[in-house]
Amino acid sequence: MFSDLELNFQFYIWLPMLFFVLKETWEQRSRLFDDSVSRFDRSMLVRMNLFCIQPIMTAFHECGHAAAIIYFGGGIQEVRYGVWSGAVVPDRGFNDIQQIIISASGPGIECFFGFVFLFLAYIEKSPAVITFWTYAALFNFGFSLVLLPLFDFDKEGDFFKIYKHTDSQTFPIVVSVHLGLIAIALFIAKSKFTTRWYKKKTNPEWVEKESELKDAISKDASAANYYELALFYATANEYSLARQTIKKCLEIDKNYHQARLVLAEIELEKDFPTKALEHCNYVIDSTSNSNQNDQLVYAHALTLKAEAFADRFQSKDDESEAIDLLNKAIELAPGYGDPLLRKALTLSGYGRTEQSMEILNELIVHSNSLKWFNPSKAHDILPELNSLSSGKPHSKP
């Protein structure tokens, strides 16, 4: 059971966070409720679910327990609620089957609402609202079927009681239902059918663009066409698809360095700077004495290598090497925004805020004339820069 201290502490966290989430949602409403769902939109919708929907689901969870207790003739001795957790204490005991049903009624209510949220997402038209209800459904399935079992055995909660009261006859049924619901949730979250449905509903241009790129490959299976598709996937955070496509690209041309740098960017996004360094060093070694076109690839590799160093924040030696790499990239690629932005972020990460702000302000002024190593990243760059200039540095644009 959760103590009063734990439950009260949840309220102290929740109230200010709820205020900030609602404030941010209102301020960014025009950006949030547009024709597509960006990475920024998704992060905001996750926060909205955590601080707006999940506390309500916790209340319904406890109501499910209370309803089952009353149905079996019991009374409610105590109800405790703490935003993300709670408890209902009955005034009497129950037999094993009744106790299993009472304990399962809370997670069961959450699963039921998960399917309700999926239905709401299916009939909705606004991309942001579709994403909101989809996330709400996935949170409900994840919390009720995976996280609760993990936490409950430590707290002697719902799933502890469910499995404690099973016998040799009921155990296979309980396990089958539990695993079956997890399988359904994984299918909803990961299957090609549902992910494609989600993309089509929230970003129809994405589906159309993917088809165009695949058509280009069917006509000409070149490394360049595979690279374009990989870059497209990486930009959409479809990292598994991006890796598969890059593998095909490098099978055709192992020296297609732009593809290898996309792999480096993926490793950085996944917080594996050491792996990113390996890809960057391979490209740097291969292009350091090449022609003018490869000099831009070389500068891109230097920029990503600097980002890998900066992400570690281990020593002043890393800071110095990261800045040196970026200065060299800036010299090799004048007019490109990537090295400048990364230099600003690196300086900010090492506490050199004034120098960082100078570069950021210059980037904002000249943003329309800048070029980018990865043009697809420029879509969200202005809002990111404005966020940074307001004093809220972000480590990965």
LUMBA-361917 format. One record per atom (N, C-alpha, C): residue in one letter; x, y, z. Coordinates in pm, whole numbers, padded with zeros to 5 digits, always signed. Example, Ala and Ser with C-alpha at 12.3 -4.5 7.8 and 13.67 -1.06 7.14 Angstrom:
REM residues 2
a+01319-00569+00780
a+01230-00450+00780
a+01320-00330+00780
s+01285-00225+00708
s+01367-00106+00714
s+01290+00003+00787
END
This chain:
REM residues 397
m+00084-00120+00000
m+00000+00000+00000
m+00088+00126+00000
f+00035+00233-00055
f+00107+00359-00059
f+00081+00436+00071
s+00186+00495+00128
s+00171+00573+00250
s+00112+00710+00220
d+00059+00775+00324
d+00004+00909+00308
d+00111+01005+00259
l+00235+00986+00306
l+00344+01073+00263
l+00367+01062+00113
e+00366+00940+00060
e+00385+00919-00083
e+00273+00982-00164
l+00150+00965-00118
l+00035+01019-00191
l+00036+01171-00189
n+00066+01231-00074
n+00072+01377-00065
n+00185+01433-00150
f+00297+01363-00154
f+00410+01408-00233
f+00374+01414-00382
q+00292+01318-00427
q+00247+01319-00566
q+00167+01445-00598
f+00082+01487-00504
f+00005+01610-00525
f+00097+01731-00537
y+00199+01737-00454
y+00291+01851-00457
y+00366+01859-00589
i+00392+01745-00650
i+00457+01744-00783
i+00356+01779-00891
w+00237+01721-00880
w+00138+01730-00987
w+00084+01871-01007
l+00048+01941-00902
l-00019+02070-00916
l+00062+02173-00994
p+00190+02198-00958
p+00266+02294-01039
p+00291+02246-01182
m+00313+02114-01198
m+00337+02063-01333
m+00212+02076-01419
l+00094+02052-01360
l-00031+02068-01433
l-00048+02212-01480
f-00015+02306-01394
f-00024+02448-01430
f+00067+02479-01548
f+00191+02432-01543
f+00286+02462-01651
f+00246+02394-01782
v+00194+02271-01773
v+00151+02201-01895
v+00034+02272-01960
l-00065+02313-01882
l-00180+02385-01936
l-00138+02521-01994
k-00048+02588-01926
k+00002+02717-01974
k+00076+02701-02106
e+00162+02599-02115
e+00237+02574-02237
e+00144+02536-02352
t+00044+02453-02323
t-00052+02412-02425
t-00127+02532-02481
w-00168+02622-02395
w-00240+02741-02440
w-00150+02831-02525
e-00027+02849-02481
e+00065+02938-02552
e+00104+02881-02689
q+00110+02748-02700
q+00155+02683-02824
q+00038+02624-02903
r-00085+02666-02874
r-00202+02602-02934
r-00204+02610-03086
s-00160+02723-03143
s-00163+02735-03289
s-00062+02640-03353
r+00052+02620-03289
r+00153+02528-03340
r+00111+02383-03317
l+00044+02358-03206
l+00005+02222-03171
l-00108+02172-03261
f-00208+02255-03284
f-00326+02211-03359
f-00319+02254-03505
d-00209+02216-03571
d-00195+02243-03714
d-00221+02115-03793
d-00169+02106-03913
d-00204+01995-04002
d-00119+01870-03984
s-00017+01876-03900
s+00067+01759-03878
s+00119+01760-03735
v+00175+01649-03693
v+00225+01633-03557
v+00377+01625-03562
s+00443+01724-03504
s+00590+01729-03503
s+00643+01663-03375
r+00775+01654-03365
r+00837+01601-03244
r+00801+01686-03123
f+00800+01817-03142
f+00761+01909-03035
f+00618+01880-02990
d+00528+01861-03086
d+00387+01832-03054
d+00376+01703-02973
r+00449+01601-03014
r+00440+01472-02945
r+00486+01483-02800
s+00595+01555-02777
s+00643+01570-02640
s+00542+01645-02554
m+00476+01745-02611
m+00375+01819-02537
m+00254+01731-02507
l+00212+01651-02604
l+00096+01564-02585
l+00124+01454-02483
v+00247+01408-02475
v+00285+01313-02371
v+00269+01377-02233
r+00317+01501-02218
r+00304+01570-02090
r+00157+01593-02055
m+00076+01630-02155
m-00066+01650-02131
m-00132+01522-02079
n-00093+01409-02134
n-00148+01283-02088
n-00106+01250-01946
l+00022+01269-01918
l+00073+01235-01785
l+00008+01317-01675
f-00014+01446-01703
f-00060+01534-01597
f-00209+01569-01606
c-00275+01535-01714
c-00419+01565-01727
c-00505+01439-01728
i-00469+01340-01810
i-00553+01222-01826
i-00523+01114-01722
q-00395+01087-01698
q-00361+00976-01608
q-00411+00996-01465
p-00411+01118-01409
p-00473+01134-01276
p-00622+01098-01274
i-00692+01128-01384
i-00833+01090-01394
i-00846+00938-01402
m-00756+00875-01477
m-00758+00730-01489
m-00730+00663-01355
t-00645+00724-01274
t-00620+00669-01140
t-00748+00668-01058
a-00827+00777-01070
a-00954+00783-00997
a-01050+00674-01046
f-01059+00654-01179
f-01144+00548-01232
f-01094+00410-01189
h-00962+00395-01183
h-00902+00269-01137
h-00953+00234-00998
e-00948+00330-00907
e-00994+00306-00770
e-01145+00286-00765
c-01218+00356-00851
c-01363+00336-00859
c-01397+00194-00904
g-01314+00138-00991
g-01334-00001-01035
g-01324-00097-00917
h-01223-00077-00832
h-01210-00161-00713
h-01333-00145-00623
a-01373-00019-00600
a-01485+00007-00510
a-01614-00057-00562
a-01637-00047-00694
a-01759-00105-00752
a-01761-00256-00734
a-01648-00321-00754
a-01641-00467-00737
a-01663-00506-00591
i-01606-00430-00499
i-01625-00459-00356
i-01772-00450-00319
i-01837-00344-00364
i-01980-00325-00334
i-02063-00435-00400
y-02027-00473-00523
y-02101-00579-00594
y-02099-00710-00516
f-01988-00739-00451
f-01977-00864-00375
f-02025-00849-00231
g-02093-00739-00203
g-02156-00723-00073
g-02071-00660+00034
g-01955-00609-00002
g-01869-00546+00096
g-01894-00397+00108
g-01826-00337+00202
g-01833-00193+00220
g-01695-00131+00207
i-01692+00000+00192
i-01564+00071+00175
i-01522+00130+00309
q-01410+00082+00359
q-01359+00133+00487
q-01276+00260+00467
e-01198+00265+00357
e-01111+00380+00335
e-01079+00392+00186
v-01073+00516+00135
v-01031+00544-00001
v-00915+00642+00005
r-00806+00610-00065
r-00688+00697-00066
r-00652+00724-00211
y-00620+00848-00239
y-00594+00888-00378
y-00472+00979-00382
g-00380+00950-00477
g-00259+01030-00486
g-00217+01062-00627
v-00309+01096-00716
v-00283+01139-00853
v-00243+01023-00943
w-00132+00955-00914
w-00088+00843-00997
w-00100+00709-00925
s-00147+00710-00802
s-00166+00586-00728
s-00269+00609-00619
g-00322+00500-00566
g-00422+00512-00461
g-00455+00377-00404
a-00560+00370-00323
a-00600+00244-00262
a-00744+00253-00216
v-00814+00140-00222
v-00948+00126-00166
v-00943+00010-00068
v-00977+00036+00057
v-00970-00064+00163
v-01111-00112+00196
p-01140-00241+00175
p-01274-00293+00207
p-01288-00318+00357
d-01413-00335+00401
d-01438-00358+00544
d-01449-00506+00579
r-01419-00593+00483
r-01429-00737+00508
r-01341-00811+00409
g-01325-00942+00431
g-01247-01024+00339
g-01335-01091+00235
f-01271-01152+00133
f-01343-01215+00023
f-01276-01347-00012
n-01350-01434-00081
n-01288-01559-00125
n-01193-01531-00241
d-01119-01635-00283
d-01012-01615-00380
d-01063-01557-00513
i-01171-01614-00567
i-01222-01568-00696
i-01269-01423-00685
q-01339-01391-00578
q-01386-01254-00559
q-01267-01157-00547
q-01164-01199-00473
q-01048-01112-00456
q-00974-01089-00588
i-00968-01194-00671
i-00905-01177-00803
i-00982-01075-00886
i-01116-01087-00885
i-01199-00995-00964
i-01188-00853-00909
i-01190-00839-00777
i-01177-00705-00716
i-01043-00642-00752
s-00935-00719-00742
s-00802-00666-00771
s-00785-00635-00920
a-00849-00718-01005
a-00836-00698-01150
a-00927-00588-01202
s-01026-00547-01124
s-01123-00449-01174
s-01059-00312-01198
g-00958-00277-01118
g-00889-00148-01139
g-00814-00144-01271
p-00717-00238-01292
p-00649-00244-01422
p-00747-00270-01537
g-00853-00347-01510
g-00952-00375-01614
g-01022-00249-01662
i-01056-00160-01569
i-01118-00032-01606
i-01024+00049-01695
e-00895+00049-01660
e-00798+00124-01740
e-00786+00066-01881
c-00785-00067-01891
c-00780-00130-02024
c-00905-00095-02104
f-01021-00098-02038
f-01146-00063-02106
f-01138+00078-02163
f-01090+00173-02083
f-01078+00310-02132
f-00970+00321-02239
g-00871+00232-02235
g-00771+00230-02343
g-00837+00205-02477
f-00929+00110-02483
f-01000+00081-02607
f-01095+00196-02643
v-01155+00259-02542
v-01239+00377-02568
v-01157+00488-02631
f-01037+00511-02579
f-00951+00617-02633
f-00909+00585-02777
l-00884+00456-02806
l-00850+00418-02943
l-00967+00446-03037
f-01089+00419-02992
f-01206+00449-03074
f-01217+00599-03100
l-01192+00680-02996
l-01197+00825-03012
l-01090+00871-03112
a-00972+00810-03106
a-00866+00844-03201
a-00907+00806-03343
y-00976+00693-03357
y-01016+00643-03489
y-01116+00735-03556
i-01209+00793-03479
i-01313+00877-03538
i-01273+01024-03545
e-01163+01061-03482
e-01120+01201-03479
e-01052+01238-03611
k-01048+01369-03640
k-00985+01418-03762
k-00862+01505-03735
s-00859+01574-03624
s-00745+01660-03592
s-00623+01576-03560
p-00507+01597-03628
p-00387+01518-03599
p-00344+01522-03453
a-00350+01641-03391
a-00307+01652-03252
a-00401+01575-03159
v-00531+01582-03184
v-00628+01513-03098
v-00617+01362-03118
i-00595+01319-03243
i-00573+01176-03269
i-00453+01126-03189
t-00345+01202-03192
t-00225+01164-03118
t-00251+01164-02968
f-00324+01263-02921
f-00357+01273-02778
f-00429+01148-02731
w-00536+01107-02803
w-00611+00989-02761
w-00531+00860-02780
t-00448+00856-02885
t-00363+00737-02905
t-00265+00720-02790
y-00201+00831-02751
y-00109+00825-02637
y-00182+00787-02509
a-00304+00841-02491
a-00382+00808-02372
a-00408+00657-02366
a-00442+00598-02481
a-00466+00454-02486
a-00340+00375-02452
l-00227+00414-02513
l-00102+00341-02490
l-00056+00356-02345
f-00074+00475-02288
f-00040+00494-02146
f-00126+00403-02059
n-00256+00396-02089
n-00343+00311-02008
n-00300+00164-02015
f-00273+00116-02138
f-00229-00023-02152
f-00094-00045-02083
g-00002+00049-02102
g+00131+00033-02044
g+00129+00036-01893
f+00055+00131-01835
f+00051+00142-01690
f-00021+00022-01627
s-00137-00014-01685
s-00219-00116-01620
s-00167-00257-01641
l-00096-00284-01752
l-00056-00421-01784
l+00092-00449-01760
v+00175-00344-01761
v+00320-00366-01748
v+00376-00300-01623
l+00355-00170-01607
l+00415-00101-01492
l+00353-00143-01359
l+00220-00155-01356
l+00156-00197-01230
l+00207-00331-01181
p+00216-00434-01268
p+00271-00561-01219
p+00412-00546-01162
l+00495-00462-01225
l+00632-00444-01177
l+00635-00380-01039
f+00550-00277-01020
f+00549-00205-00892
f+00468-00279-00785
d+00365-00353-00827
d+00273-00411-00730
d+00336-00520-00645
f+00429-00594-00703
f+00487-00702-00625
f+00577-00648-00513
d+00621-00525-00529
d+00696-00460-00422
d+00601-00399-00320
k+00487-00345-00369
k+00391-00277-00282
k+00276-00368-00236
e+00278-00493-00279
e+00168-00586-00250
e+00036-00529-00298
g+00035-00484-00426
g-00083-00421-00483
g-00168-00517-00562
d-00232-00465-00668
d-00335-00540-00741
d-00284-00673-00796
f-00174-00668-00872
f-00129-00790-00938
f-00068-00889-00838
f-00012-00838-00730
f+00036-00926-00624
f-00081-01007-00569
k-00195-00940-00545
k-00313-01008-00492
k-00376-01101-00596
i-00375-01055-00723
i-00433-01140-00829
i-00362-01274-00836
y-00229-01272-00842
y-00155-01397-00856
y-00144-01473-00725
k-00153-01400-00613
k-00149-01467-00482
k-00271-01556-00462
h-00387-01513-00514
h-00511-01586-00491
h-00547-01684-00603
t-00455-01704-00698
t-00482-01803-00804
t-00442-01942-00756
d-00514-02041-00804
d-00477-02180-00778
d-00440-02246-00911
s-00423-02376-00910
s-00378-02446-01031
s-00477-02436-01145
q-00606-02413-01114
q-00706-02403-01219
q-00719-02261-01273
t-00713-02162-01185
t-00731-02023-01228
t-00603-01959-01281
f-00487-02010-01241
f-00361-01948-01281
f-00343-01942-01433
p-00366-02053-01508
p-00350-02045-01655
p-00445-01943-01719
i-00566-01931-01664
i-00662-01835-01720
i-00614-01693-01696
v-00571-01664-01574
v-00525-01529-01540
v-00404-01491-01623
v-00307-01581-01634
v-00186-01552-01711
v-00219-01532-01858
s-00309-01615-01912
s-00345-01604-02054
s-00412-01470-02083
v-00503-01428-01995
v-00570-01299-02015
v-00470-01185-02006
h-00381-01192-01906
h-00281-01087-01887
h-00188-01076-02009
l-00132-01189-02049
l-00039-01189-02163
l-00111-01155-02293
g-00237-01199-02306
g-00313-01166-02427
g-00335-01017-02441
l-00367-00951-02331
l-00387-00806-02335
l-00255-00733-02365
i-00145-00783-02311
i-00014-00724-02343
i+00016-00741-02492
a-00017-00859-02548
a+00006-00883-02691
a-00076-00787-02776
i-00200-00764-02736
i-00286-00669-02810
i-00226-00529-02804
a-00180-00489-02685
a-00121-00356-02669
a+00004-00341-02755
l+00089-00445-02759
l+00210-00440-02841
l+00175-00433-02989
f+00071-00507-03031
f+00028-00501-03170
f-00017-00360-03205
i-00094-00298-03116
i-00142-00162-03140
i-00025-00064-03149
a+00075-00085-03065
a+00186+00010-03060
a+00287-00010-03173
k+00306-00136-03217
k+00420-00165-03304
k+00388-00220-03442
s+00266-00266-03466
s+00240-00332-03593
s+00245-00232-03709
k+00280-00284-03827
k+00286-00199-03946
k+00149-00139-03979
f+00044-00218-03955
f-00091-00171-03986
f-00125-00048-03904
t-00104-00055-03772
t-00143+00058-03686
t-00050+00177-03702
t+00081+00153-03718
t+00172+00266-03735
t+00145+00339-03866
r+00111+00263-03969
r+00080+00328-04097
r-00052+00404-04088
w-00150+00346-04018
w-00276+00417-03996
w-00250+00549-03923
y-00166+00542-03821
y-00137+00663-03742
y-00068+00768-03829
k+00030+00726-03908
k+00099+00821-03995
k+00003+00884-04095
k-00084+00803-04152
k-00176+00853-04252
k-00274+00954-04192
k-00316+00930-04069
k-00412+01019-04004
k-00348+01147-03952
t-00224+01137-03905
t-00161+01254-03843
t-00066+01328-03936
n-00020+01261-04040
n+00072+01327-04132
n+00061+01261-04269
p-00048+01289-04342
p-00071+01224-04472
p+00040+01250-04572
e+00107+01365-04559
e+00218+01395-04650
e+00331+01296-04631
w+00347+01244-04508
w+00452+01148-04479
w+00430+01021-04562
v+00308+00970-04563
v+00277+00847-04637
v+00301+00868-04786
e+00258+00984-04836
e+00275+01014-04978
e+00423+01023-05014
k+00500+01089-04928
k+00644+01103-04955
k+00714+00968-04950
e+00678+00882-04854
e+00738+00750-04846
e+00711+00671-04974
s+00590+00679-05025
s+00555+00607-05148
s+00637+00658-05266
e+00657+00790-05272
e+00737+00848-05380
e+00881+00796-05375
l+00939+00794-05254
l+01077+00749-05240
l+01091+00600-05271
k+00994+00520-05230
k+00999+00378-05261
k+00982+00353-05411
d+00898+00433-05475
d+00882+00422-05621
d+01013+00454-05692
a+01085+00555-05641
a+01213+00591-05700
a+01312+00476-05690
i+01311+00404-05576
i+01400+00289-05557
i+01361+00174-05650
s+01231+00154-05669
s+01187+00046-05757
s+01232+00070-05901
k+01247+00198-05940
k+01292+00232-06074
k+01445+00235-06084
d+01509+00274-05974
d+01655+00284-05973
d+01705+00256-05832
a+01747+00132-05806
a+01791+00091-05672
a+01934+00137-05647
s+01955+00268-05649
s+02088+00325-05629
s+02110+00359-05482
a+02238+00377-05447
a+02270+00416-05310
a+02209+00551-05276
a+02207+00642-05374
a+02152+00776-05350
a+02003+00769-05315
n+01928+00685-05385
n+01785+00673-05356
n+01759+00607-05222
y+01839+00507-05189
y+01826+00446-05057
y+01861+00547-04947
y+01960+00630-04974
y+01998+00732-04876
y+01883+00830-04852
e+01817+00873-04958
e+01705+00966-04942
e+01593+00906-04858
l+01566+00777-04880
l+01463+00710-04801
l+01508+00696-04655
a+01635+00662-04633
a+01687+00649-04497
a+01681+00782-04422
l+01718+00889-04492
l+01713+01022-04431
l+01570+01058-04394
f+01477+01023-04482
f+01336+01048-04456
f+01290+00974-04330
y+01326+00847-04318
y+01288+00769-04201
y+01352+00825-04074
a+01479+00861-04082
a+01549+00912-03964
a+01486+01042-03914
t+01446+01127-04008
t+01384+01254-03971
t+01251+01230-03900
a+01180+01123-03938
a+01051+01090-03877
a+01068+01002-03752
n+01193+00985-03705
n+01223+00902-03587
n+01190+00755-03608
e+01181+00712-03733
e+01163+00570-03764
e+01302+00507-03775
y+01367+00495-03660
y+01509+00460-03660
y+01535+00317-03708
s+01446+00225-03676
s+01465+00087-03722
s+01459+00080-03875
l+01361+00146-03934
l+01352+00149-04080
l+01471+00222-04141
a+01516+00329-04075
a+01631+00404-04125
a+01756+00316-04128
r+01778+00240-04021
r+01895+00153-04014
r+01891+00048-04126
q+01774-00012-04145
q+01761-00115-04250
q+01791-00057-04388
t+01742+00064-04411
t+01762+00127-04543
t+01907+00168-04562
i+01971+00218-04457
i+02112+00255-04466
i+02198+00132-04494
k+02163+00020-04434
k+02237-00104-04458
k+02235-00138-04606
k+02117-00124-04670
k+02107-00152-04813
k+02188-00051-04894
c+02186+00074-04849
c+02263+00179-04917
c+02412+00148-04915
l+02462+00109-04797
l+02605+00082-04783
l+02645-00049-04849
e+02551-00141-04867
e+02581-00263-04943
e+02609-00230-05089
i+02542-00127-05139
i+02563-00084-05277
i+02691+00000-05289
d+02711+00089-05190
d+02829+00177-05192
d+02874+00199-05048
k+02978+00124-05007
k+03022+00132-04868
k+03082+00269-04834
n+03114+00347-04935
n+03170+00480-04911
n+03067+00591-04930
y+02939+00558-04919
y+02836+00661-04925
y+02829+00724-04785
h+02915+00824-04764
h+02940+00875-04630
h+02820+00946-04569
q+02736+01010-04651
q+02618+01077-04595
q+02529+00978-04520
a+02520+00855-04574
a+02437+00754-04507
a+02498+00715-04373
r+02630+00703-04370
r+02696+00667-04244
r+02677+00778-04140
l+02671+00903-04186
l+02649+01014-04092
l+02506+01016-04040
v+02412+00968-04119
v+02276+00953-04067
v+02276+00851-03953
l+02354+00743-03968
l+02368+00647-03859
l+02424+00714-03735
a+02523+00802-03754
a+02581+00874-03640
a+02476+00961-03571
e+02392+01028-03652
e+02287+01111-03593
e+02187+01025-03514
i+02157+00907-03565
i+02065+00818-03494
i+02126+00776-03360
e+02255+00742-03361
e+02321+00702-03236
e+02320+00816-03135
l+02335+00938-03183
l+02331+01053-03092
l+02191+01073-03035
e+02089+01055-03119
e+01952+01067-03071
e+01921+00958-02967
k+01982+00841-02984
k+01959+00730-02891
k+02056+00733-02774
d+02136+00842-02765
d+02231+00860-02654
d+02340+00753-02651
f+02396+00726-02769
f+02512+00638-02780
f+02626+00714-02848
p+02685+00812-02779
p+02788+00896-02843
p+02912+00819-02887
t+02947+00711-02815
t+03066+00634-02853
t+03048+00569-02990
k+02930+00511-03015
k+02901+00452-03145
k+02898+00559-03254
a+02843+00677-03219
a+02840+00787-03316
a+02982+00829-03353
l+03072+00830-03254
l+03212+00867-03280
l+03276+00770-03380
e+03243+00643-03371
e+03302+00545-03463
e+03263+00578-03608
h+03135+00609-03630
h+03090+00644-03765
h+03155+00773-03812
c+03162+00872-03725
c+03221+01001-03761
c+03369+00987-03796
n+03442+00912-03716
n+03585+00893-03741
n+03610+00822-03874
y+03524+00725-03907
y+03537+00655-04035
y+03524+00754-04150
v+03424+00841-04143
v+03402+00940-04250
v+03515+01041-04253
i+03558+01088-04137
i+03667+01186-04131
i+03794+01129-04193
d+03827+01006-04158
d+03947+00943-04214
d+03937+00926-04366
s+03816+00908-04417
s+03796+00881-04559
s+03787+01007-04644
t+03756+01121-04582
t+03727+01242-04660
t+03819+01360-04629
s+03914+01344-04539
s+03994+01459-04496
s+04075+01521-04609
n+04112+01444-04710
n+04193+01497-04820
n+04121+01484-04954
s+03987+01492-04952
s+03909+01470-05073
s+03873+01601-05141
n+03782+01593-05240
n+03745+01709-05320
n+03650+01802-05243
q+03607+01910-05312
q+03526+02012-05246
q+03393+01957-05194
n+03327+01870-05272
n+03200+01814-05228
n+03217+01733-05100
d+03325+01655-05096
d+03350+01576-04976
d+03391+01661-04857
q+03436+01784-04883
q+03471+01872-04772
q+03348+01906-04689
l+03232+01918-04754
l+03108+01943-04679
l+03071+01821-04595
v+03090+01702-04652
v+03067+01579-04575
v+03163+01574-04457
y+03287+01612-04482
y+03390+01617-04377
y+03348+01713-04266
a+03298+01832-04303
a+03254+01930-04205
a+03135+01878-04126
h+03044+01809-04194
h+02929+01749-04125
h+02976+01647-04023
a+03073+01564-04061
a+03126+01463-03969
a+03193+01529-03849
l+03266+01638-03872
l+03329+01710-03760
l+03223+01764-03664
t+03113+01815-03721
t+03006+01870-03637
t+02944+01762-03549
l+02916+01646-03610
l+02856+01538-03532
l+02954+01480-03430
k+03082+01479-03466
k+03182+01431-03370
k+03189+01526-03250
a+03180+01655-03277
a+03178+01752-03168
a+03055+01732-03080
e+02941+01702-03142
e+02819+01678-03065
e+02837+01556-02975
a+02903+01453-03027
a+02927+01333-02947
a+03013+01365-02825
f+03117+01447-02847
f+03199+01490-02734
f+03119+01571-02634
a+03041+01667-02684
a+02965+01755-02596
a+02860+01679-02517
d+02800+01575-02577
d+02697+01498-02508
d+02751+01425-02386
r+02882+01401-02382
r+02939+01326-02270
r+02963+01417-02149
f+02997+01544-02173
f+03023+01641-02066
f+03113+01582-01956
q+03224+01523-01999
q+03307+01456-01900
q+03423+01543-01850
s+03478+01627-01936
s+03596+01702-01892
s+03614+01826-01978
k+03699+01915-01931
k+03732+02035-02008
k+03807+01998-02136
d+03875+01884-02136
d+03942+01840-02259
d+03840+01814-02369
d+03727+01752-02332
d+03620+01728-02429
d+03565+01860-02481
e+03550+01958-02391
e+03499+02089-02432
e+03591+02152-02535
s+03720+02152-02505
s+03817+02214-02594
s+03819+02144-02730
e+03817+02010-02729
e+03821+01937-02855
e+03694+01960-02935
a+03577+01963-02865
a+03450+01986-02933
a+03449+02123-03001
i+03495+02226-02931
i+03496+02361-02989
i+03593+02369-03105
d+03709+02304-03093
d+03805+02304-03203
d+03747+02238-03328
l+03679+02127-03309
l+03616+02058-03422
l+03511+02146-03489
l+03432+02216-03408
l+03327+02301-03462
l+03384+02421-03535
n+03489+02479-03480
n+03552+02593-03548
n+03606+02551-03685
k+03661+02431-03693
k+03712+02382-03820
k+03597+02358-03917
a+03484+02302-03865
a+03367+02280-03950
a+03310+02411-04001
i+03306+02513-03917
i+03255+02645-03958
i+03342+02703-04068
e+03473+02683-04055
e+03567+02734-04156
e+03549+02661-04289
l+03526+02529-04284
l+03511+02450-04405
l+03376+02469-04472
a+03273+02505-04393
a+03137+02515-04447
a+03074+02648-04409
p+03126+02758-04462
p+03067+02889-04431
p+02924+02896-04486
g+02835+02955-04409
g+02696+02967-04452
g+02609+02850-04412
y+02667+02751-04344
y+02588+02637-04295
y+02553+02657-04148
g+02428+02625-04114
g+02381+02651-03978
g+02417+02546-03876
d+02440+02420-03920
d+02461+02311-03825
d+02579+02334-03730
p+02700+02368-03783
p+02812+02386-03690
p+02790+02504-03594
l+02726+02611-03644
l+02701+02727-03557
l+02605+02692-03444
l+02497+02623-03479
l+02399+02586-03378
l+02461+02491-03276
r+02537+02393-03324
r+02600+02300-03232
r+02702+02370-03143
k+02772+02470-03196
k+02868+02545-03114
k+02793+02619-03003
a+02679+02680-03036
a+02601+02751-02935
a+02555+02656-02826
l+02506+02538-02866
l+02458+02440-02768
l+02572+02387-02682
t+02688+02366-02744
t+02804+02317-02669
t+02849+02419-02567
l+02858+02545-02609
l+02897+02650-02515
l+02798+02662-02401
s+02669+02650-02433
s+02566+02656-02329
s+02580+02539-02232
g+02608+02421-02285
g+02622+02303-02200
g+02739+02313-02105
y+02842+02386-02145
y+02958+02404-02058
y+02949+02532-01976
g+02831+02594-01974
g+02810+02710-01888
g+02851+02843-01946
r+02889+02848-02073
r+02932+02975-02135
r+02811+03038-02206
t+02717+03085-02122
t+02586+03125-02172
t+02592+03248-02261
e+02670+03348-02225
e+02674+03472-02303
e+02723+03447-02445
q+02829+03369-02459
q+02880+03337-02593
q+02777+03257-02672
s+02709+03166-02602
s+02606+03087-02667
s+02494+03176-02720
m+02449+03271-02640
m+02338+03357-02680
m+02376+03446-02798
e+02500+03489-02805
e+02546+03571-02918
e+02530+03494-03049
i+02573+03367-03048
i+02563+03285-03169
i+02417+03258-03203
l+02335+03229-03103
l+02195+03201-03127
l+02122+03320-03187
n+02149+03438-03134
n+02085+03558-03187
n+02127+03583-03332
e+02254+03556-03362
e+02302+03572-03499
e+02235+03469-03592
l+02216+03348-03541
l+02149+03245-03620
l+02006+03284-03653
i+01936+03340-03557
i+01797+03381-03579
i+01788+03489-03685
v+01881+03586-03676
v+01882+03697-03772
v+01906+03647-03914
h+01998+03552-03931
h+02038+03506-04064
h+01977+03371-04102
s+01875+03327-04030
s+01824+03192-04049
s+01774+03166-04192
n+01716+03266-04256
n+01660+03245-04390
n+01766+03220-04496
s+01888+03265-04471
s+01994+03250-04570
s+02086+03131-04541
l+02062+03061-04430
l+02149+02950-04393
l+02119+02824-04473
k+02224+02745-04496
k+02209+02612-04554
k+02231+02509-04443
w+02188+02384-04470
w+02198+02281-04367
w+02251+02152-04429
f+02337+02084-04355
f+02387+01955-04401
f+02270+01858-04421
n+02177+01864-04329
n+02059+01780-04334
n+01937+01870-04351
p+01897+01900-04476
p+01791+02000-04500
p+01660+01967-04430
s+01631+01837-04411
s+01504+01800-04350
s+01495+01842-04204
k+01610+01871-04141
k+01609+01914-04002
k+01571+02061-03987
a+01576+02136-04095
a+01553+02279-04085
a+01407+02315-04059
h+01316+02218-04074
h+01173+02247-04060
h+01138+02303-03923
d+01197+02243-03818
d+01166+02286-03681
d+01273+02377-03621
i+01366+02423-03705
i+01482+02491-03646
i+01449+02630-03592
l+01361+02705-03658
l+01331+02839-03609
l+01261+02838-03473
p+01156+02755-03455
p+01097+02749-03320
p+01199+02706-03215
e+01290+02614-03254
e+01392+02567-03161
e+01485+02682-03123
l+01524+02759-03222
l+01613+02872-03195
l+01546+02976-03107
n+01420+03004-03135
n+01349+03100-03053
n+01335+03052-02909
s+01315+02920-02894
s+01309+02863-02759
s+01443+02879-02689
l+01550+02852-02763
l+01684+02868-02705
l+01713+03013-02669
s+01672+03105-02754
s+01702+03245-02728
s+01624+03298-02610
s+01516+03227-02571
s+01438+03270-02456
s+01497+03217-02326
g+01613+03150-02338
g+01682+03105-02218
g+01652+02963-02179
k+01602+02880-02272
k+01570+02742-02243
k+01649+02652-02335
p+01779+02631-02311
p+01861+02552-02402
p+01814+02409-02416
h+01826+02360-02535
h+01782+02224-02568
h+01900+02153-02629
s+01930+02034-02580
s+02057+01972-02618
s+02059+01919-02760
k+01939+01885-02816
k+01938+01822-02948
k+01831+01885-03035
p+01865+01972-03128
p+01764+02033-03214
p+01706+01932-03310
END
